Amino acid sequence: MISTRSLLLATTMALPVPAYADLTPETLWQDWQDRAAAAGRSLSAEVEQGAALTLRGLTVTRPLGDGTVTATFDRMDLTQAGPDVQVSLPGNQEITVTANPGEGGESIAVFSLGDGPLTALAKDATGEPTYTLNADTLTATLLSLTQNGEEVDADMRADLSGLGGTVSGLSGGDAPLVADLTADAVASELIVRDPATGGEVRNTATQQNVAMRAELSGSQGDWSMIARLESTDSTSVSLQSSPEGSFETDSKQDTSRLALTLTDLRADYTAALTGMVTTVSGSIVPMGPLSIVMGAANLSLSLPTGPADGIQTARVAIDLKDATMGDSIWAMLDPRGALPRDPGQLSLTAEADLEMIDVLAPTALPGDESVPSLAPRAVRIETLALDLAGATLGGTGAFTIPEGPGGVPNIAEPIGALDLQATGLAGLLQQAIAGGIVSAQQAMGAQMMLGMFAVQGNGDTFTSKVETGAGGTLFVNGNQLR
């Protein structure tokens, strides 16, 4: 299913924008058409000349894979504004977006704009136009959505207020495409119903003080995109209901900061959130609302996205601070309040070395060609630190992945070692006994396992060294277990 949001984004990016010395509505419109034709796109409209150059039935069509995506606007006005041109998309009109992938499955979405117009002032002082966007309020409501000729029972609405910012580089050439936008508030709602079962999925979200910057440069085979999104006071609610019951997830963040750097060979993601609260409730959660609160969460992920010679490294880093559980969760886990309820902390940093190899699918017939695949060659745990309920666990490790038959990595038999250190485990176990969480017999079994896999140091401290070798051998603290 092609989402309506993706259709609108693809259509917006399809609009060609000019670069002039003398900018007028007529030259702007002509250049749009010239650049669309040069890029293999189609751009047409009924033109009315008056105080403004009005484009009625403006239709933009651009390639989408083996098919096309087309957007039709009821009206767009181009008005002279001194040396500049104001482009206005008036409110109270319909926008139709049609996606045809080329293999059937046509999707048609019809939207209605609210009263507020979207305007952009085109400036061309330096030969590379910059568009200054403005909208006090902007609302888009889904009127209908059909796929393969069948109507989808769905509602969608997006509201935006206080839009401002600039867009440049849309005219093509070597200049990067840069969008630097802000909005006072963004809100959205999506409802999808299943007439066959009576089920419904409803998602709503709000964000305040939104700032977005995106930069796209280069061309096919050598390109990059850098994007950043920041907001405050974000909320989201997801509700799934059916004849069997309902399930709802509510979440909020005081601040959120997301960043992406993407090239033809690599993707780097980062996310930083503060003041997170997540609550799960509904009729299928009989124990009542379950909530988790977190002071801050930081995530970074770096992955290869395309074939390259030699070893490529993937990296992940997770840092969770001041995580606490709601009273209803503690009531299930520790009804007597025996365990410490100090906020938990988690830090993890790990890397993996990957290599592109040719692999023949297990179901392939003789003569079939192999396909390239990223294979793990090594895994390293640089940092592992967990602090929970008064106990701590830390560790580091490194493993190499030997080759198996046909050069395929034998993930089941890694070679390397993992060093672990823990404090407070014995005390935590005694507290669990006192709280009735585990019985004395269960605790005895846990203590025996701890004695087998860990070496006690001074006080309530333990260490453990886990080693794996060729042929699947396993040693724990020098003792062979396999």
Secondary structure, DSSP 8 states (H G I E B T S, - for coil): ---HHHHHHHHHHH------SS--HHHHHHHHHHHHHHTT-EEEEEEEESSSEEEEEEEEEEEETTEEEEEEEEEEEEEEETTEEEEEE-SS-EEEEEEE-SSS--EEEEEEE-SS-EEEEEE-SSSS-EEEEEEEEEEEEEEEEEETTEE--EEEEEEEEEEEEEEE-TT-TTS-EEEEEEEEEEEEEEEEEETTTTEEEEEEEEEEEEEEEEEEEEETTEEEEEEEEEEEEEEEEEEEEETTEEEEEEEEEEEEEEEEEEESSEEEEEEEEEEEEEEEESTT-TT--EEEEEEEEEEEEEEE-S--SSEEEEEEEEEEEEEEE-HHHHHHH-TT--S----EEEEEEEEEEEEEEEE--TT--TT---EEEEEEEEEEEEEEEEEETTEEEEEEEEEE--B-GGG-B-TTS-EEEEEEEEESHHHHHHHHHHTTSS-HHHHHHHHHHHHHH-EE-SSSEEEEEEEE-GGG-EEETTEE--
